[in-house]
Amino acid sequence: MQGRFPRSARLKRRRLIRELFDRAATGTMSFGVGCIRVMARRVPSDEAGPGHAVRAGFAVPKKTGHAVRRNRIRRIMRETWREKYSFRGEEDTLAADNVAQTDVLTVMFLFRNPGATEEDLRRDMRVAAGWLRTAAASARSQSHPHFDSQARG
């Protein structure tokens, strides 16, 4: 299936996910957009293992509803991220904006509003992906405060 969200672009390693939520860790960027919370962190590629230069994970809390609804929200989040970020190898657009070729950008998208509609979710995911692209591009060109300190938004 073409345009699919590849396994090598998924954030699956427990240690990498735990580091995103560690408040004592430096270099973690966190911001909210509507019903989405985004957490991102650069890690050396040798720690992240083989795969894409950007790894994304998606989480939906149980208070959102039953499994069918949570899975639907997760599918929408994945689809919107896949559409916004190209996975066609040479067109690895956000990877080109990443800080260094030796770094991997780990990103976790958290759904946080059970009352949000699908349209709200799609809109907020597009905005969050755009903000993430801007932050990654500015981090590549210079030291970015969100990636270089304990700043959290």
C-alpha positions as MATLAB code, in Angstrom:
seq = 'MQGRFPRSARLKRRRLIRELFDRAATGTMSFGVGCIRVMARRVPSDEAGPGHAVRAGFAVPKKTGHAVRRNRIRRIMRETWREKYSFRGEEDTLAADNVAQTDVLTVMFLFRNPGATEEDLRRDMRVAAGWLRTAAASARSQSHPHFDSQARG';
ca = [
       0.000    0.000    0.000;
       1.539    3.269   -1.110;
       1.634    6.244    1.257;
       1.270    3.984    4.283;
       2.671    4.902    7.692;
       5.745    2.616    7.763;
       6.758    0.597   10.813;
      10.229    2.153   10.717;
       8.620    5.574   11.326;
       6.672    4.459   14.405;
       7.815    5.322   17.901;
       7.843    1.933   19.612;
      10.808    1.763   21.973;
       9.687    2.067   25.563;
      12.845    3.899   26.623;
      12.393    6.593   23.945;
       8.755    7.090   24.943;
       9.636    7.267   28.636;
      12.254    9.970   27.920;
       9.570   12.124   26.289;
       7.558   12.109   29.516;
      10.532   12.558   31.854;
      10.264   16.086   33.245;
      13.894   16.035   34.370;
      15.174   15.289   30.850;
      16.619   18.170   28.882;
      15.899   18.810   25.251;
      12.207   17.939   25.304;
       9.757   20.241   23.564;
       6.092   20.165   24.528;
       3.172   22.242   23.247;
      -0.583   22.001   22.894;
      -2.823   22.716   19.921;
      -6.533   22.398   20.589;
      -7.254   18.752   21.395;
      -3.649   17.610   20.727;
      -0.578   17.704   22.974;
       2.754   17.255   21.184;
       5.973   16.134   22.856;
       9.188   15.972   20.837;
      12.816   15.223   21.530;
      15.971   14.710   19.498;
      17.983   11.581   20.180;
      21.145   10.238   18.519;
      20.328    7.737   15.778;
      22.413    5.019   17.428;
      20.041    5.159   20.442;
      16.923    5.139   18.281;
      17.995    2.299   16.011;
      17.460    1.919   12.260;
      14.520    3.582   10.567;
      13.241    7.010    9.613;
      14.719   10.277   10.885;
      11.352   11.104   12.472;
       9.522    8.592   14.684;
       5.955    9.299   15.740;
       3.681    7.729   18.326;
      -0.011    8.354   19.025;
      -1.827    7.950   22.329;
      -5.487    8.226   23.263;
      -6.550    7.926   26.934;
      -9.177    5.393   28.008;
     -11.427    8.146   29.356;
     -12.098    9.042   25.695;
     -14.456    6.108   25.344;
     -14.579    2.498   24.272;
     -11.882    0.829   22.170;
     -13.640    1.399   18.846;
     -13.691    5.182   19.410;
     -10.079    5.265   20.664;
      -8.882    3.268   17.661;
     -10.798    5.543   15.295;
      -9.156    8.628   16.845;
      -5.732    6.981   16.627;
      -6.320    6.118   12.941;
      -7.320    9.705   12.175;
      -4.234   11.030   13.963;
      -1.966    8.617   12.052;
      -3.613    9.392    8.726;
      -3.356   13.155    9.215;
       0.311   12.877   10.238;
       1.032   10.627    7.243;
      -0.613   13.130    4.879;
       1.275   16.078    6.391;
       4.641   14.299    6.532;
       5.855   12.526    3.405;
       7.233    8.981    3.729;
       8.486    8.579    0.168;
      12.194    8.340    0.954;
      13.773   11.148   -1.051;
      10.915   13.457   -0.081;
      11.500   12.923    3.640;
      10.524   16.546    4.234;
      10.552   16.865    8.013;
      13.689   14.742    8.196;
      15.420   17.315    6.005;
      14.417   19.960    8.558;
      15.760   17.861   11.408;
      18.761   19.206   13.284;
      21.457   16.797   12.164;
      21.605   13.731    9.981;
      22.806   11.789   13.013;
      19.746   12.735   15.078;
      16.298   11.194   15.165;
      13.305   13.334   16.082;
      10.951   11.392   18.367;
       7.413   12.772   18.533;
       4.419   11.723   20.619;
       0.935   13.056   19.817;
      -1.495   12.860   22.750;
      -5.248   13.243   22.315;
      -6.642   15.183   25.274;
     -10.241   16.244   24.606;
     -12.929   13.523   24.493;
     -15.486   16.069   23.273;
     -13.557   17.064   20.133;
     -15.028   16.294   16.725;
     -13.148   14.564   13.908;
     -12.863   17.894   12.074;
     -11.297   19.493   15.165;
      -8.871   16.603   15.463;
      -7.786   16.785   11.807;
      -7.374   20.571   11.974;
      -5.386   20.465   15.209;
      -3.121   17.674   13.906;
      -2.334   19.713   10.773;
      -1.529   22.789   12.856;
       0.604   20.780   15.300;
       2.564   19.170   12.444;
       3.182   22.629   10.956;
       4.430   23.984   14.284;
       6.666   20.952   14.684;
       8.135   21.529   11.215;
       8.846   25.180   12.100;
      10.520   24.211   15.375;
      12.650   21.548   13.666;
      13.703   23.967   10.910;
      14.691   26.695   13.353;
      16.533   24.150   15.487;
      18.532   23.102   12.437;
      19.564   26.660   11.621;
      20.361   27.706   15.191;
      20.015   26.640   18.773;
      16.300   26.300   19.491;
      15.183   26.945   23.095;
      12.573   24.170   23.083;
      15.080   21.501   22.073;
      18.023   22.815   24.095;
      16.509   23.424   27.523;
      13.869   22.077   29.838;
      11.329   24.539   28.463;
       7.825   23.156   28.305;
       4.788   24.890   26.891;
];
